[in-house]
Amino acid sequence: MIIIKSDQEIKIMRESGKVTGYILGELHNLIKPGISTKDIDKFVEETILKNKMIPTFKGYNDYPAACCTSVNEEVIHGIPSAKRQLQEGDIVSVDVGCTYKGYVSDAARTYAVGQISEEAKRLITVAEESFFEGMKFCKPGFRVSDISNAIQIHVEKAGFSVVRDFVGHGVGRAMHEEPQIPNYGKPGRGARLAAGMVFAIEPMINQGDFEVDVKEDNWTAFAVDGKLSAHYENTVVITCGEPELLTL
């Protein structure tokens, strides 16, 4: 069942989203060669707590950190570590969840570490662009798979692939609510969108093949072919008109 949020619930989620968006914006200044992924996690957790909110991810199914930091071929759910120092030319995806008064905001970005290749830049750009292509269909009357299809078309037109094993989702009191929102598929399928629905839409795209596997830590998903992966996500409210982004 898709939960329709009230105006009051969306108001609370808006506050959570501001903090999540602020963190992701500040990471542009923090992420540089030599920083560890644990340093990123420390900043994320301290900022959330300073704003009197809760790091959603920490403790979720025993996940040990406040954010996910996925480097290069890692797609999502990378665990921050003091031993993982970022190097010039890396890319790193950071996924942040923030809970305020019981409501969750969820968003992610992929960052360049110093100077990166032109192809890596293009991958990051296409991931972001594909999100906004999908958002064009975040209006009442469209269906869930209209979002999915728009994302897939943009990504594959650019010569990249869409991860199949992980999807976007509804978000609210729980981090993962109905519906699931794949980043691929035929249009005109799934639930019809209505005002008050809130989604975490999150294209995950690979430079090479879409096939992924999970490391021995049982969290970190990675591209099997070892090529780069990028992730872009926002929490989105369906309104009577244009969608509202809570995490920019």
Backbone as numpy.savetxt, mean C-alpha at the origin, in Angstrom:
# Nx Ny Nz CAx CAy CAz Cx Cy Cz
-19.56 -9.27 3.69 -20.40 -8.07 3.69 -19.52 -6.81 3.69
-19.84 -5.87 2.83 -19.12 -4.60 2.78 -19.76 -3.64 3.77
-18.95 -3.09 4.68 -19.47 -2.21 5.72 -19.46 -0.77 5.22
-20.62 -0.14 5.22 -20.74 1.28 4.87 -20.42 2.12 6.11
-19.49 3.05 5.97 -19.10 3.88 7.11 -19.98 5.13 7.19
-20.27 5.53 8.41 -21.01 6.77 8.65 -20.09 7.97 8.49
-20.67 9.16 8.44 -19.86 10.38 8.36 -18.93 10.49 9.56
-19.41 10.10 10.73 -18.59 10.18 11.93 -17.42 9.20 11.86
-17.67 8.01 11.37 -16.59 7.03 11.23 -15.54 7.52 10.24
-15.99 8.09 9.14 -15.05 8.60 8.14 -14.25 9.77 8.70
-14.88 10.57 9.54 -14.17 11.68 10.19 -13.02 11.16 11.03
-13.24 10.07 11.77 -12.18 9.47 12.58 -11.09 8.90 11.68
-11.48 8.21 10.61 -10.50 7.64 9.69 -9.69 8.73 9.00
-10.30 9.88 8.81 -9.58 11.01 8.20 -8.42 11.44 9.09
-8.62 11.44 10.40 -7.55 11.81 11.33 -6.43 10.78 11.29
-6.79 9.52 11.28 -5.78 8.46 11.17 -5.00 8.58 9.87
-5.73 8.84 8.79 -5.12 8.95 7.47 -4.12 10.08 7.37
-4.40 11.18 8.08 -3.46 12.31 8.06 -2.10 11.91 8.60
-2.10 11.12 9.66 -0.84 10.71 10.27 -0.11 9.73 9.36
-0.84 8.77 8.81 -0.22 7.82 7.88 0.38 8.55 6.68
-0.38 9.48 6.12 0.11 10.25 4.98 1.31 11.11 5.33
1.29 11.71 6.52 2.42 12.52 6.97 3.69 11.68 7.06
3.56 10.50 7.65 4.73 9.61 7.79 5.32 9.28 6.43
4.47 8.90 5.49 4.97 8.51 4.17 5.62 9.69 3.45
5.10 10.88 3.69 5.73 12.06 3.11 7.10 12.34 3.70
7.22 12.20 5.02 8.49 12.47 5.70 9.56 11.46 5.34
9.17 10.26 4.97 10.16 9.23 4.65 11.01 9.60 3.44
10.52 10.49 2.59 11.33 10.94 1.46 12.63 11.58 1.96
12.56 12.25 3.11 13.74 12.92 3.66 14.60 11.96 4.48
13.99 10.93 5.04 14.70 10.01 5.93 15.47 8.93 5.18
14.89 8.45 4.09 15.46 7.29 3.40 16.64 7.71 2.53
17.80 7.14 2.83 19.03 7.45 2.09 20.00 6.28 2.29
21.04 6.20 1.47 22.01 5.12 1.64 22.57 5.08 3.05
22.69 3.87 3.61 23.26 3.68 4.94 22.25 3.54 6.05
21.02 4.01 5.83 19.98 3.86 6.85 19.52 2.40 6.87
19.18 1.91 8.05 18.66 0.55 8.15 17.13 0.57 8.07
16.57 -0.56 7.70 15.11 -0.64 7.67 14.54 -0.56 9.09
15.33 -0.92 10.09 14.91 -0.75 11.48 14.80 0.72 11.84
15.70 1.55 11.30 15.62 3.00 11.52 14.29 3.55 10.98
13.89 3.04 9.82 12.60 3.46 9.24 11.46 3.08 10.18
11.50 1.86 10.67 10.45 1.37 11.56 10.40 2.19 12.85
11.55 2.54 13.38 11.62 3.35 14.61 10.94 4.69 14.40
11.21 5.34 13.28 10.57 6.62 12.97 9.06 6.46 12.85
8.63 5.41 12.14 7.20 5.19 11.95 6.50 4.99 13.28
7.03 4.11 14.11 6.37 3.82 15.39 6.36 5.04 16.31
7.48 5.73 16.40 7.54 6.91 17.27 6.56 7.99 16.83
6.42 8.18 15.53 5.50 9.21 15.03 4.06 8.84 15.31
3.71 7.58 15.10 2.34 7.14 15.39 2.02 7.32 16.87
2.92 6.89 17.74 2.68 6.99 19.18 2.64 8.45 19.63
3.48 9.28 19.04 3.50 10.70 19.39 2.15 11.36 19.10
1.46 10.84 18.08 0.14 11.36 17.72 -1.00 10.63 18.46
-0.61 9.85 19.49 -1.58 9.16 20.34 -2.45 8.19 19.54
-1.79 7.52 18.61 -2.44 6.49 17.81 -1.70 5.17 17.99
-2.18 4.12 17.36 -1.63 2.78 17.53 -1.05 2.27 16.22
0.17 1.71 16.23 0.71 1.08 15.02 -0.09 -0.19 14.71
-0.88 -0.15 13.67 -1.82 -1.24 13.37 -1.11 -2.57 13.14
0.02 -2.52 12.46 0.68 -3.75 12.04 1.32 -4.50 13.21
1.80 -3.76 14.22 2.59 -4.38 15.28 1.72 -5.33 16.10
2.08 -6.60 16.06 1.30 -7.61 16.75 0.19 -8.23 15.93
-0.06 -7.71 14.73 -1.10 -8.26 13.86 -0.64 -9.64 13.37
-1.33 -10.67 13.79 -0.88 -12.05 13.50 0.59 -12.25 13.88
0.98 -11.60 15.00 2.35 -11.68 15.54 3.39 -10.98 14.68
2.98 -10.10 13.76 3.97 -9.33 13.01 4.74 -8.45 13.99
6.09 -8.39 13.88 6.90 -7.79 14.95 7.19 -6.30 14.84
6.69 -5.60 13.84 7.11 -4.22 13.62 5.92 -3.30 13.32
6.20 -2.00 13.30 5.16 -1.00 13.06 4.91 -0.75 11.58
5.85 -1.16 10.73 5.68 -0.99 9.29 6.31 -2.18 8.57
6.04 -2.28 7.29 6.70 -3.28 6.45 7.70 -2.55 5.55
8.89 -3.11 5.43 9.93 -2.51 4.59 10.44 -3.58 3.63
10.10 -3.42 2.36 10.38 -4.45 1.35 11.35 -3.89 0.32
12.52 -4.52 0.22 13.63 -3.96 -0.56 13.79 -4.70 -1.89
13.89 -3.94 -2.97 14.21 -4.45 -4.31 13.21 -5.50 -4.78
13.59 -6.78 -4.79 12.69 -7.82 -5.31 11.61 -8.21 -4.30
11.70 -7.70 -3.07 10.68 -7.98 -2.06 9.42 -7.19 -2.40
8.29 -7.86 -2.39 7.03 -7.25 -2.84 6.33 -6.54 -1.68
6.05 -7.28 -0.61 5.38 -6.72 0.57 5.82 -7.52 1.80
5.48 -6.97 2.97 5.61 -7.65 4.27 7.05 -7.89 4.70
8.01 -7.15 4.12 9.39 -7.26 4.58 9.50 -6.77 6.03
10.21 -7.53 6.87 10.35 -7.20 8.29 11.56 -6.30 8.49
11.37 -5.14 9.12 12.52 -4.25 9.37 13.59 -4.92 10.22
14.85 -4.57 9.92 15.98 -5.18 10.62 17.13 -4.19 10.70
17.81 -4.16 11.85 18.99 -3.31 12.01 20.12 -3.77 11.11
20.08 -5.04 10.70 21.13 -5.59 9.85 20.93 -5.24 8.37
19.71 -4.80 8.02 19.42 -4.51 6.61 19.64 -3.03 6.34
20.85 -2.71 5.88 21.17 -1.33 5.56 20.94 -1.09 4.07
20.25 -0.01 3.77 19.93 0.30 2.38 21.16 0.83 1.66
21.29 0.41 0.41 22.44 0.77 -0.41 22.03 1.69 -1.56
22.98 2.49 -2.01 22.74 3.33 -3.19 22.21 2.47 -4.34
21.09 2.91 -4.93 20.50 2.19 -6.05 19.38 1.25 -5.67
19.21 0.99 -4.36 18.07 0.17 -3.91 16.77 0.93 -4.09
15.67 0.19 -4.09 14.35 0.77 -3.87 13.74 0.05 -2.68
12.92 0.77 -1.91 12.30 0.17 -0.72 10.84 0.60 -0.63
9.96 -0.37 -0.48 8.54 -0.10 -0.28 8.25 -0.10 1.21
7.57 0.94 1.67 7.21 1.05 3.08 5.69 1.11 3.20
5.13 0.17 3.97 3.68 0.04 4.16 3.39 0.38 5.62
2.45 1.31 5.84 2.17 1.82 7.18 0.68 1.69 7.48
0.38 1.20 8.69 -1.00 1.17 9.17 -1.10 1.91 10.49
-2.14 2.71 10.64 -2.30 3.55 11.82 -3.74 3.43 12.32
-3.93 3.17 13.61 -5.27 3.01 14.18 -5.57 4.14 15.15
-6.73 4.77 14.96 -7.18 5.87 15.82 -8.63 5.63 16.21
-8.88 5.58 17.51 -10.23 5.34 18.04 -10.86 4.11 17.39
-10.03 3.10 17.15 -10.52 1.83 16.62 -10.62 1.73 15.12
-10.21 2.79 14.39 -10.33 2.78 12.93 -8.96 2.89 12.28
-8.80 2.16 11.19 -7.50 1.95 10.55 -7.37 2.77 9.27
-6.18 3.33 9.06 -5.78 3.83 7.73 -4.57 3.01 7.29
-4.43 2.82 5.99 -3.42 1.90 5.46 -2.90 2.47 4.15
-1.58 2.63 4.03 -1.03 3.20 2.81 0.43 2.78 2.64
0.93 2.88 1.42 2.30 2.47 1.12 2.87 3.30 -0.02
4.20 3.42 -0.02 4.93 4.07 -1.11 6.21 3.28 -1.37
6.76 3.44 -2.55 8.09 2.90 -2.86 9.05 4.05 -3.09
10.22 3.98 -2.45 11.18 5.08 -2.42 12.49 4.69 -3.10
13.10 5.67 -3.72 14.45 5.51 -4.26 15.45 5.70 -3.13
16.51 4.90 -3.12 17.61 5.07 -2.17 18.78 5.66 -2.96
18.97 6.96 -2.80 20.00 7.64 -3.59 19.62 7.65 -5.07
20.61 7.47 -5.93 20.38 7.44 -7.37 20.02 6.02 -7.80
18.92 5.87 -8.50 18.49 4.55 -8.95 18.41 4.53 -10.48
18.27 3.35 -11.03 18.23 3.21 -12.48 16.97 3.83 -13.06
17.01 4.16 -14.34 15.84 4.72 -15.02 14.68 3.72 -15.02
14.99 2.43 -15.16 13.94 1.42 -15.17 13.28 1.32 -13.79
14.07 1.44 -12.72 13.50 1.42 -11.38 12.60 2.63 -11.16
13.05 3.80 -11.65 12.20 5.00 -11.56 10.88 4.79 -12.29
10.96 4.19 -13.46 9.75 3.98 -14.26 8.80 3.00 -13.56
9.35 1.97 -12.93 8.53 1.00 -12.20 7.76 1.69 -11.08
8.46 2.52 -10.30 7.82 3.25 -9.20 6.73 4.17 -9.73
7.03 4.86 -10.82 6.06 5.79 -11.40 4.82 5.08 -11.91
5.01 3.95 -12.58 3.87 3.21 -13.13 2.99 2.65 -12.01
3.61 2.21 -10.91 2.81 1.73 -9.77 1.89 2.83 -9.27
2.44 4.03 -9.11 1.63 5.17 -8.65 0.57 5.54 -9.68
0.96 5.63 -10.93 0.00 5.98 -11.98 -1.16 4.98 -12.03
-0.84 3.71 -11.86 -1.88 2.69 -11.96 -2.91 2.84 -10.85
-2.45 3.26 -9.67 -3.40 3.53 -8.58 -4.40 4.58 -9.02
-3.92 5.67 -9.60 -4.82 6.76 -9.99 -5.69 6.40 -11.19
-5.22 5.47 -12.02 -6.09 4.95 -13.08 -7.25 4.18 -12.46
-6.95 3.37 -11.45 -8.00 2.64 -10.76 -8.96 3.56 -10.03
-8.42 4.64 -9.47 -9.25 5.56 -8.69 -10.31 6.25 -9.55
-10.09 6.33 -10.84 -11.09 6.94 -11.73 -12.42 6.20 -11.65
-12.38 4.94 -11.21 -13.58 4.12 -11.13 -14.10 3.98 -9.70
-13.53 4.77 -8.79 -13.98 4.74 -7.39 -15.15 5.70 -7.19
-16.24 5.39 -7.87 -17.44 6.21 -7.81 -18.66 5.31 -7.78
-19.75 5.79 -7.16 -20.97 4.97 -7.12 -21.40 4.53 -8.51
-21.81 3.28 -8.60 -22.29 2.73 -9.86 -21.30 1.82 -10.55
-20.00 2.09 -10.37 -18.99 1.18 -10.91 -18.90 -0.06 -10.03
-18.20 -1.08 -10.53 -18.00 -2.31 -9.77 -16.54 -2.45 -9.35
-16.32 -3.30 -8.37 -14.97 -3.48 -7.83 -13.97 -3.81 -8.93
-14.34 -4.71 -9.83 -13.37 -5.14 -10.85 -13.09 -4.08 -11.90
-13.89 -3.03 -11.95 -13.55 -1.91 -12.84 -12.26 -1.24 -12.37
-12.08 -1.14 -11.07 -10.83 -0.63 -10.49 -9.68 -1.57 -10.87
-9.90 -2.85 -10.65 -8.88 -3.86 -10.92 -8.42 -3.82 -12.36
-9.37 -3.78 -13.27 -9.07 -3.82 -14.70 -8.27 -2.60 -15.14
-8.63 -1.42 -14.62 -7.92 -0.20 -14.99 -6.46 -0.26 -14.55
-6.22 -0.80 -13.35 -4.86 -0.95 -12.86 -4.06 -1.90 -13.76
-4.64 -3.05 -14.05 -3.94 -4.05 -14.86 -3.60 -3.51 -16.24
-4.54 -2.86 -16.88 -4.30 -2.34 -18.23 -3.11 -1.38 -18.23
-3.08 -0.47 -17.25 -2.00 0.53 -17.23 -0.65 -0.13 -16.98
-0.61 -1.07 -16.04 0.66 -1.73 -15.70 1.19 -2.55 -16.87
0.33 -3.35 -17.47 0.79 -4.24 -18.54 1.11 -3.46 -19.81
0.44 -2.36 -20.03 0.76 -1.50 -21.18 2.19 -0.95 -21.05
2.62 -0.75 -19.80 3.97 -0.25 -19.55 5.03 -1.35 -19.59
4.59 -2.61 -19.74 5.53 -3.72 -19.84 5.87 -4.40 -18.53
5.12 -4.08 -17.48 5.34 -4.71 -16.18 4.21 -5.70 -15.90
4.31 -6.41 -14.77 3.28 -7.39 -14.41 2.64 -7.05 -13.08
1.41 -7.55 -12.90 0.63 -7.29 -11.69 0.68 -8.53 -10.80
1.04 -8.34 -9.54 1.06 -9.44 -8.58 -0.36 -9.97 -8.37
-0.51 -11.28 -8.42 -1.83 -11.91 -8.27 -2.10 -12.39 -6.85
-1.05 -12.72 -6.11 -1.22 -13.41 -4.83 -1.69 -12.51 -3.70
-1.57 -11.21 -3.87 -1.97 -10.26 -2.83 -2.84 -9.17 -3.46
-3.81 -8.68 -2.67 -4.82 -7.78 -3.23 -5.11 -6.64 -2.27
-5.79 -5.60 -2.78 -6.34 -4.56 -1.93 -7.57 -5.07 -1.19
-8.17 -4.19 -0.39 -9.22 -4.67 0.51 -10.00 -3.50 1.11
-11.16 -3.83 1.65 -11.87 -2.86 2.47 -11.09 -2.62 3.75
-11.35 -1.46 4.37 -10.65 -1.12 5.61 -11.58 -0.29 6.49
-11.44 -0.46 7.78 -12.29 0.27 8.73 -11.91 -0.09 10.14
-12.82 -0.71 10.88 -12.47 -1.18 12.22 -11.45 -2.31 12.16
-11.48 -3.07 11.11 -10.47 -4.10 10.86 -9.56 -3.63 9.73
-8.31 -4.10 9.75 -7.39 -3.73 8.67 -7.80 -4.37 7.35
-8.34 -5.58 7.42 -8.78 -6.26 6.20 -10.26 -6.57 6.30
-11.06 -5.83 5.53 -12.50 -6.05 5.44 -12.84 -6.42 4.00
-14.08 -6.82 3.80 -14.57 -7.02 2.45 -14.75 -5.67 1.77
-14.60 -5.58 0.46 -14.32 -6.66 -0.47 -12.81 -6.80 -0.71
-12.40 -7.91 -1.26 -11.05 -8.00 -1.81 -11.01 -7.22 -3.12
-9.90 -6.53 -3.37 -9.77 -5.71 -4.58 -8.49 -6.13 -5.31
-8.58 -7.12 -6.20 -7.41 -7.51 -6.99 -6.94 -6.36 -7.87
-5.71 -6.43 -8.31 -5.15 -5.43 -9.23 -5.16 -5.93 -10.66
-6.04 -6.88 -10.93 -6.17 -7.45 -12.27 -7.58 -8.03 -12.40
-8.00 -8.27 -13.63 -9.29 -8.92 -13.85 -10.14 -8.19 -14.87
-11.19 -8.87 -15.30 -12.11 -8.29 -16.27 -13.02 -7.27 -15.58
-13.46 -6.24 -16.31 -14.34 -5.22 -15.71 -15.76 -5.74 -15.52
-16.55 -4.98 -14.77 -17.98 -5.27 -14.64 -18.33 -6.39 -13.70
-17.41 -6.72 -12.79 -17.66 -7.82 -11.86 -17.52 -7.35 -10.41
-18.06 -8.12 -9.49 -17.94 -7.79 -8.07 -19.00 -6.82 -7.62
-18.89 -6.40 -6.37 -19.89 -5.52 -5.75 -19.94 -4.17 -6.47
-21.14 -3.61 -6.49 -21.31 -2.26 -7.04 -20.95 -1.25 -5.95
-20.19 -0.22 -6.31 -19.70 0.73 -5.33 -20.80 1.68 -4.88
-20.71 2.09 -3.60 -21.69 3.00 -3.02 -20.98 3.94 -2.05
-21.53 5.12 -1.87 -20.96 6.10 -0.95 -20.86 5.50 0.45
-19.72 5.78 1.11 -19.49 5.27 2.46 -18.60 4.04 2.50
-18.35 3.44 1.36 -17.37 2.35 1.33 -15.97 2.94 1.44
-15.09 2.24 2.16 -13.70 2.69 2.31 -12.78 1.54 1.94
-11.86 1.81 1.01 -10.99 0.78 0.46 -9.51 1.15 0.65
-8.68 0.13 0.81 -7.23 0.28 0.67 -6.88 -0.32 -0.69
-6.64 0.55 -1.65 -6.33 0.13 -3.01 -4.81 0.16 -3.15
-4.21 -0.95 -3.61 -2.75 -1.06 -3.52 -2.13 -1.87 -4.65
-1.89 -1.24 -5.78 -1.15 -1.94 -6.84 0.22 -2.40 -6.35
0.50 -3.67 -6.58 1.83 -4.25 -6.35 2.28 -4.78 -7.71
3.35 -4.24 -8.25 3.73 -4.58 -9.62 5.19 -4.99 -9.68
5.48 -5.90 -10.59 6.83 -6.45 -10.74 7.46 -6.04 -12.06
8.76 -5.88 -12.02 9.50 -5.56 -13.23 9.47 -6.72 -14.20
9.49 -7.94 -13.67 9.47 -9.13 -14.50 8.16 -9.88 -14.37
8.24 -11.17 -14.06 7.06 -12.02 -13.95 6.30 -11.72 -12.66
4.99 -12.05 -12.66 4.19 -11.77 -11.47 4.31 -12.83 -10.37
5.00 -13.92 -10.64 5.07 -15.01 -9.67 5.86 -14.58 -8.42
5.29 -14.87 -7.25 5.94 -14.53 -5.99 6.00 -15.75 -5.07
6.87 -15.67 -4.08 6.96 -16.70 -3.05 7.18 -15.98 -1.73
7.20 -16.72 -0.62 7.37 -16.14 0.71 8.62 -16.73 1.35
9.43 -15.88 1.98 10.68 -16.31 2.60 10.41 -17.13 3.86
11.49 -17.67 4.42 11.38 -18.54 5.59 10.86 -17.82 6.82
10.87 -16.48 6.81 10.31 -15.75 7.96 8.78 -15.79 7.97
8.20 -16.39 6.91 6.73 -16.54 6.76 6.00 -15.22 6.56
6.74 -14.16 6.25 6.13 -12.86 5.99 6.56 -12.27 4.64
7.86 -12.20 4.41 8.38 -11.42 3.28 8.07 -12.10 1.95
7.22 -11.46 1.14 6.92 -11.95 -0.20 7.92 -11.34 -1.17
8.38 -12.14 -2.14 9.38 -11.64 -3.07 9.12 -12.17 -4.48
9.60 -11.42 -5.47 9.49 -11.84 -6.87 10.44 -13.00 -7.11
9.90 -14.10 -7.60 10.69 -15.32 -7.78 11.84 -15.11 -8.75
11.63 -14.28 -9.76 12.70 -14.07 -10.75 13.77 -13.09 -10.28
13.61 -12.53 -9.08 14.63 -11.66 -8.52 14.63 -10.24 -9.04
13.65 -9.90 -9.87 13.58 -8.55 -10.41 12.82 -7.63 -9.45
12.87 -6.35 -9.71 12.33 -5.35 -8.79 10.81 -5.40 -8.68
10.31 -4.92 -7.51 8.88 -4.81 -7.29 8.58 -3.46 -6.65
7.42 -2.88 -6.98 7.00 -1.59 -6.40 5.56 -1.68 -5.91
5.25 -0.85 -4.92 3.97 -0.90 -4.20 3.50 0.54 -3.98
2.22 0.79 -4.27 1.65 2.12 -4.02 0.23 1.93 -3.51
-0.09 2.56 -2.36 -1.38 2.31 -1.71 -1.90 3.56 -1.02
-3.21 3.75 -1.07 -3.89 4.77 -0.27 -5.21 4.23 0.27
-5.68 4.84 1.34 -7.02 4.58 1.84 -7.97 5.56 1.16
-9.02 5.02 0.55 -9.91 5.78 -0.34 -11.36 5.66 0.13
-12.03 6.80 0.23 -13.46 6.81 0.58 -14.29 7.03 -0.69
-15.28 6.17 -0.89 -16.24 6.38 -1.97 -17.27 7.40 -1.48
-17.46 8.46 -2.24 -18.43 9.50 -1.88 -19.51 9.56 -2.96
-20.41 10.51 -2.85 -21.45 10.69 -3.88 -20.86 11.29 -5.15
-19.65 11.83 -5.06 -18.99 12.41 -6.23 -17.60 11.82 -6.42
-16.58 12.69 -6.36 -15.21 12.22 -6.52 -14.74 11.51 -5.24
-13.90 10.49 -5.37 -13.41 9.79 -4.18 -12.51 10.69 -3.34
-12.43 10.40 -2.05 -11.58 11.15 -1.14 -10.41 10.27 -0.72
-9.21 10.79 -0.86 -8.00 10.08 -0.43 -7.67 10.52 1.00
-7.59 9.58 1.92 -7.33 9.91 3.31 -5.87 9.93 3.66
-5.00 9.39 2.80 -3.60 9.16 3.19 -2.60 9.89 2.30
-3.02 10.94 1.63 -2.09 11.78 0.88 -1.69 12.97 1.75
